[in-house]
Amino acid sequence: MNRLKKGGEFEGVVTEARGGMYLVEEAGGERCLCTTYRGTKTENIGTGLVAVGDCVAVTITATGKDVEGVITLVRKRRTALVRKRDVRRNRSKEKIQVIAANIDQLAVVVSAEQPPLNTRLIDRYLVFAESECLPAVIVVNKMDIADRKLVTEMMIPYCELDYAICYVSAEDGEGITSLGCKLAGKVSAFSGHSGVGKSTLINVLVGEEKLKTAEISSWSLKGVHTTTNAVMLGLPQGGYVIDTPGIREFNLSEITKENLRFYFPEFLAPMENCAFSSCTHTVEPSCGVVHAVDNGTISRERYTSYLAILDSLDDSM
């Protein structure tokens, strides 16, 4: 029985956003299709009005075939997964786009093969997670077609840093139970390159085909975009997963050349031995981090990734 009445109000969570329409779910499981209006208020500044995962207040406007309403207030976000907008191609004046809000942890999904394992993308996501003090789970999918020895060797630096790693296969079910335990009772954002199998993996975790999936482009080995908007789904064991749009190049919106070094946790102890407090760990003499790389204490691959991210950051940020 529909408990939501016209003119009534309730608070809920945005579970899907598409073309200016938002699906909001209240605590009892009832759903309402909502819009915003000129009077919609927000407790967040400069980051877009509504995102999947937002806690919102709703006034019900219709209770026919579908319950409809307007979002009157967007509550302050605890956390947010964001990326930079290309302001040259987007009419919005806001420089960042909120992909998912109020997440408890970030699930960094990569494929072991097709497309090949991309540790550079892992590092970009981990920098974001460290900057937001978010726990991260690295999910390596498609283990059924991978060179297992090579993949596990590539993941050694992350094991040494105590990041949680799940080796899984959405095709044969490997590691799904273990991954489900790490997700239970939490709101987890699934992010990664297009084509790594996020949507397929979520369908397996949820227990039914909720999300569209697609094959890898055979001529480019790049992922075909299937998720065009974030979607939040409940898990049988409790908690939620948010499937986010495939991001070919994850942009770090709040990371600067000055603070990047603090988000590589293995740098923190060696940097105390740097001759300069503002050391960028690139060309400065007597650099503790470079010394740690040279003696094998810090992974050279991770250090090279740091340099690549540093080079990609905007000096004006």
N, C-alpha and C positions, 0 to 999 in steps of 0.2 A: 504493500500500500504506500502510495506517495505521501510522505509526511510534510513536504514542502508546499506552502500555500502562497497564493498571490499576495504581494504586499509584505510578506514575511522577510526576515533577515536571517542570515546564518554566516558562519565563518568556515572556510574550507581551503583546499589546496588545489592549485592549478595543475592538472594532469596532462593537458595538451593545449598547444597554441597553434592556430592555423588561420592565416589571412584575416587577422583582427578579431577572430572568435576564440573563446577560451572555454575549455571544459573544466569545470570546478567540481570537486568531490567533497562532500561534507563528511563528518565523522561517522555517520551511520551508513555510508556507502551510496547515498543518493547523489545523483549528478545533475548539474545545471549548465546549460549552454549560455555563456555570458559574453557581453561586450563591455567595453569601457565607454565613458562619455566625458564631456568637457569637465565635469565636476569631479571626476575620479581623482582621489588624493593618493599620494605615495609617501612613504617614509624613507625612500631611497632617492638619491639625487644623481642625475646625469648618467644613468645606466639603463635607460629604457623603462617603460612603465610596468609591463607585466612579463614574467617569464615562467616557464614550467618549474614547479617546485615552490612558487610563491604562495605564502599564506595571505588570503584575501577575505575581505568582507563583501557580502553580496546581498543585494535587494532583489527579490523575485518579482518579475514583471508579468509572467504568464505561466499557466500550468495546464496547457492543452496536451497534445501528443508528446511534446517535449517540454521540460521545465526550462524556462528562460529567465535571465536576469541581467543585472548590470553590476559590475564591480565598482564598489564605492571607495574602497581603501585597500592599498597594498602595504602589508606589514614590512617592517625592516628585515632585511635578509641577514641570516647568520653567516652564510658563506655564499659565494657565487662563482660559477665557472664562466669565464669571460674570454672574449677574443677581441682584437682590434678591428674596427670597421675601416674599410677603404673609403674615406670621406670623399674621394674623387668620384666614386661610383655610387655613392649612397646619398640620398637626399637628407637623411638625418644628420643633425649637427653633432650628435653624440659620438664620441670617438671609440667607445667600446660597446660591444653587444653582449648581453647576458644570455648564455646558452642554457644554464640550469641554476636554480637557486636552492639554498638550504640543504646542501648535500653534506653527508657525514664522511664520505670517503670517495676517492677517485679510483675507478677501475681503468687502468691504462691497457687497452686491448691492442695487441699486435698479432700478426700472423707469423708462424714459424716458416711458412713457405707460401708463395703465390698470393700476395706479393711477398718478397723476401723480408726477413726479420729486420726491422728498422730501429736500431738502438738510439739513433739521433732523435727520433720522435719520442721515444721513451724518456730521454733526458729532458726534453722540453716540457713534457707533462710533469715530470718529477720536480722540476724547478718551480712550476706553478703550485704543485701540492705543498712543497716546502714553504713557499711564500705565504700560503694561506693556512699553514699548520694543519693541513689535511692528511690523514693517513692515505697511503696509496697501495693498491694491489696491482701488480703487473700480471696480466692475463695473456699467456702465450697460446693462441689458438692454432688449429690445424696441425697438431702434433702427429696426426695419423699419416701425413704425407711428408714429414720433415726428416732431416738428418738429425736424429736425437742427440748424438754426441756433440755435433757442431753447435746446436742451439743451446745446450746446457753449458758449454764452454763460454759462449757469448754472454750468458747471463751470470757468470761468476762474480763480476764486480757488484752486481745488485744483491746477490746472496751475501757478499761480504759486508754490505751496508745494511743488512737486515731488512731489506724490503720484502714484503710478502710476494711470492711468485706462485702462480697456479699454471701448470701445464695442462692444457685441455684440448679436447676435440669435440666440436659440436656434432660431428658426423658419427663417431662411434661411442660417445659418452664419456671418454676418458676425463677424469678430474672434475666432472660436473658436480658430484656430491660434495667434494672438498671446497669448490668455489662457492656453492650454495651456502655452506656453513659460514664462510667469511662475509657473505652478504646479508645473512639473516638478521632481521631487526634493525637494519640501517637503510639510509637513503644513499644509494650508490650511483654515481654518474659514470656511464660507460662511454669512453672517448677513445678515439684513435683514427688512423687513416681510413679512407674509404676502402672497402673490399676486404677488411681483416675479419669480417664475420660477426660484427657486433649484434646485428639484428637476428641472425640465425642462432647465435648463442643465447640471446635473451629469450627467444621462442622456446628453446630447450629448457631454460631455467624456469620460465613461467608455466610451462607444461602444455602450451597450445600455441598455434601460429597466430600471434597478434600483430606481427610486424612484417612488412614486405621485405623480401630479400632479392639479391641478384648475383649473377656470376661475375667473375673477374673479366675485364675486357681482354680478349685473347691476343689482340695485336699490341697492346701497350703494357699488359700486366698490371694496370692500375685499376683501382676499384671503381665500380659503377655506383654512383650515388643513389641509395635507396631511401635513406632517412633524410627528408628535407626539413623537418621540424622536430624538436625534442618531444619525446613521449615518455610519460611516467607510468609504470605498470607495477602492480602488486605481485609479490612472490608468495608461493604456497607456504613457505616456512616463516613468513612475516618479513616486513621491510619492503622496500621499493627499489626498482632499477629505473634509471632514466637513460633512454637511448638518445644519443645526441647526433646531430648531422655529421657525416664524415668530413673531416678537416684535413685537407691535403697539406697545409702548412699552418701549424698551430702558432698563433701570435701571442706573445707575452705582453699584456697590456700595462702592467704596473712594475715590470722589472726594468732596472736601469743598469747602465754600465758600472755604476758605483756600488749597487747592492747585489748584483748577480752572484758574486763570490760567496755570499752568505747562504745561498740556497744549494750549494754543493756541500753536503754535510762532512765529507771526507777532507775538505779544505780547512775546516775550523781550527783543528789543533795545529797543523803545520803553519798556518798563516800567522800564528803567534811568534814564529821565528823570522818573519819577514823584516827587513831593515826599515821598511816604510809602512806606516799604518794605513796608508791609502793604496797599497800595492795592488795592481791589477793582475799580478801573476803572469805577466807577459814578457816585458823587456827589462824590468827593474833588476838591479844587482842584488845578491843575497836574498833571494826569494825562497821562503820556506816551502811553498807549494811546489815550485819547479824542482827543488831539491828532492821533495818526496816523490815526484813523478820519476825523476832520474834513478832513485834507489828502489823503485817498485812499490812503494807504500801506497801511492795513488795510481789507479789504472790510467795508462796512457790514452786509452780510448775515451775514457770519461774526460780527461783533460783536453783532448782534441775537441770533444763535443762542447766543452766550456768555451773554448776559443771561438768555435763556430757560432755559438749563441751570442757571445760577446760582440762579435763582428756584425751580427744581424740587428743588434739593438740600435734604436734611434738615439743619437747624441742629445736630441732636444727633450727626451723624456725625463 
